């Protein structure tokens, strides 16, 4: 699956599970870590965990794609590493505190509606 397709599929799965404030950032020019960051918020720690679990399950079940790694399951910020796409699922407070959109402000925002 190409990076843009992976990004859009992940965004759709999270949106269907009622993720809040989905934002995609094209990071190819800024880092070798990934091509895209997908940021999403949950309304509680339970919602954050449910979002991450659903994404992991549906990406594997529907597309045969598994994350290279998952970090932060016991925190308010879970990172799922899909290689070309890093998915960050936050509680509102952690997202506001770390404010990745500001840290990566030189990167282009991707329109997920297309």
N, C-alpha and C positions, 0 to 999 in steps of 0.2 A: 504494500500500500504506500503510495507516495505521501510525502509529509503534509501537503495541503488536504488530501482526502482524510488522513488520519486526524488532523486537526478538526475538520468539520464533523467527522463521525463522533469524536470525543465530545465536541461541543453539543451536538444533538443529544447524546446520551445524558449529559449533565443537565441540559435544558429540560428534557423530558422528566427528570427527577427533581425539577424545581430549584435548580441552582440559581443563585442571585448574582447579578452584575458580571456576566460572562464577558471576558476581554481576551482577545488574542493579540499577541505581539510578534512581529516578524523579526527574529533576532540573528539571522544569518550574518549580517554585516558587523554585528557587535560582539559575537562570541562563537567559539567552536563547540560550545556545549550542546546546542540544538538549533534547529531552524525556526522553531516557534515556541513561545510560552503560551499556555492557556491558563488563565486565572479565573477562578470561580469562588463564590462564597456560599457558605451554608448558614442557616439561621441559628444553629446550635451545634454543640460538639457531636451530638447524635446524628444530625443532618450531614455534617461534614464527613463523618465515617460512612454513612449510608451512600453519599455521593461517590466517594472513593471506591467503596465496595461494588457499587453498581457499575461504575466505569470499568473496573478490572474484570468483572464477570461478563459484561456485555461485549467488551472488546475481544475477549477470548472466545466466547460462545459464538458470536456472530461473524467475527473476522479472523479468528485464530491468532490474534496479536496479544502478547503478554508483555507486561512491563519488565524492563531490565532490572528495575529495583523500585522499592517503595520505602519511603522514609516518613517518620512522624506519626504513625498510627495512634500513638498515645498523646498526641498534642493537638492543638487547634489549627495545625497547618500540615496537611498531608501532601507529599510530592510523589507523583507517579512518573517514572522516567520511561518514556516510550522511544528513546533514542533521539529521533528528529523532533519530537514534541515532548516538552516537559509540562506536565499538568500540575498546577498548584491549586489545592482546594483548602480554603481558609475559613476560619470563623471571622466575623466582621472585625473584631478587635485586632487580631493578628494581621489581617490584611491592611488595616489602617496604619498599624505600627510599622510594618516592613515596607509598605507602599512601593511595591515592585514597579508599578507603572512610572513612578518618578525616577527610580534607579535606572530604568531602561527607556527613558524619555526620548533618546535619540533613535530608538527603533520605531518602525512603522506599525501602526495599529491595523489589524486586519478586520475587514467587514465580514462578520459571520453570517449576515443575512443573504449574501449572494448565493 
